[in-house]
Amino acid sequence: MDDAERERGPWHRNLIVLWFCTFVAGMAFSEIMPFLSLFISQLGEFSKQQITFYSGLAFAADYAVAAISAPLWGIVADKKGRKIMLLRASLGMAVAMGLMGFVTAVWQLVALRALQGVFAGFISNAQALVASQTPRKYSGRALSTLITGAVSGNLFGPVVGGVLAQLFSIRNTFFITAGLLIGAFLLSLFFVQEHFKPVEHHREPGASRNPLAAFQNPKLIIVMLCSTMIVQLGNASIAPIISLYVQELMHHTGPIAVVAGIIAALPGISNILAAPRLGRYGDEHGSGKVLLFGYVFAVIMYFPQGLISSVVTLGLLRFAIGISDGALYPEIQTVITKNTPVHLTSTVFSYNQSFQAIGNMLGALLGGVIAGIFDYNSVFILTAGLLLVNLALILWLVPEIWKNPRTHAE
């Protein structure tokens, strides 16, 4: 599909509908995150080290399975369409989430988190659908705008989840979350339009069987996928311990679930404000400049989070992290989109989701282990170091991203 066909297609309407769907999905996913470790502590008598380990395991289970299943679903999406993948993901995760409200042991929660990973991929398939239908000249701002939907959901989710947990109980919040995912299923079913035509590809005799041969710059794609993993690893290492860190900073008194929800939500506010503007800047001046800013700013903001003693200061620094996320996530995906053949869009986005899931899995496990061995603050310092290493790898391996960052794949 060329840009003229995309201009005439339903890309703008799909962007609006899927923004709202990813908002609902993002809110559903993030509602339980601030208190998942607190929920685990209610399932038995555990030490601090056990709670951090089980929290990391519960977070990682979802992403470990998603890392394996995502590429398979991506291949199906490129053959059968992206809309059907939206329906599969939203309905399947609604069932898994609802069942979590009935668990009585940690292993049951871990098993259902793993089941949720089988059906993962709503947001990545929404991104693939938008990327495959949006004119390339608008791809940066379209993807940046779409990502603010999930981020906005993540913004409201922890606050809403914390309040619901405080008012009704953590278990009831799982049921409410399942209902939100059913809502995303219905919106996708009735309002998303996809005129999908699978592209037939016939390999010439003697042509390479290497799947990377279809890309003009396969090294760039690999580095960007690894960057997705590292950025997500850094963020995910914080998730299992953020509520426990807040609890420690608040000296185990006060409305900890509500405050943890607010702290978890703060990056979303700055992300909503920053991401579309940074996306437009990247379309006009190059994604490389936005990526460089995002990495440097993230390192500067993550490091002091491990040195503070005030929950207010933590909130301010977490708010600033949303700006770096608004630079990193959309621009990495924009670089991937602009250097990927159209017929491989869903496949590449599924691999991007797989690398993101691996980052989530490793980050959750690493965060739990590091916090258990040392303390919560060491996780933030480790994250700053990982992002600095990631930036150095990009500068070393794909310097062309700074020289010619607007190259488009045909």
C-alpha angles and dihedrals in degrees: 000000000000126000093263091058091045091053090057094044130089094265095123095049091045090051091055095045094044091047088061092043093051088047089057092043093047091050091048093051096045098045093081100036100084094054103030091101090046089051090052090053087058093056095070148336105292136166122235091260092050093049093051091047095048091044091054091046093050092049092045098048093071094049096042091060093040090055089061099038099042098074091049092052089046091058090050090049093054089052102038105023138265099258094067088053090055090054093046093050099046096045096043094049091047089059093047092047093050092052090055089070089069101050121124101178137044094243090058091053092048091049093051091047086055090049089052088056091059090062097038122126110080096126095040091051090048088053091048092050092050093043092051094051104034119094108256093238089063098039096103096052093038094054091042090052092047092051090056086064092062091039092051089052089049087050096055097031100072092045093047091043092049092050093046091049090050094047104035110011135267093267094058089051090064090057092049090050091053089053091054091054090051086055091054089050092054094046091051092046098052106027110031114091123201124176094194122185115176112225116231114221123194115194113223117235109276093016117144118268090207107115090212090063089082091066124083091214110022093169090060091052092049093048092049091049090051089048089055088054095049095045091049091045089057094049094042093052087066097049100074094049106033096094091043090049090050089048090054094047089050090049091240093293134109134027094329097168092053094046091046089052092051093047090049091049099049097084088059094063095057090039092057090051096043108036101069092044093048090046092055090047090051092051090052103036106020136279092247093071092051092048092051091052092047095053096045093046092047093053091049092050100041099051099063092048087078093054103051133101100192128082089211091058089048089054093052092050092046088052089055092051089066089067092056091046088052088057101041108042100045096041095049088053092044091054089049092048095049091051099044127090110245095241090059097049098110092040092054093043089051090052088048088053089048092053089045089052091050088052090050091049096047092041094051092048094042093047092051094046096045092047090049094049098040118003141283095272092060090067092064092050091049091051092053090052093049093052091049090053090048091054091049091052092052092048090050103039105034108023088155089077088074094043101044108009097154098065111139126210115226 
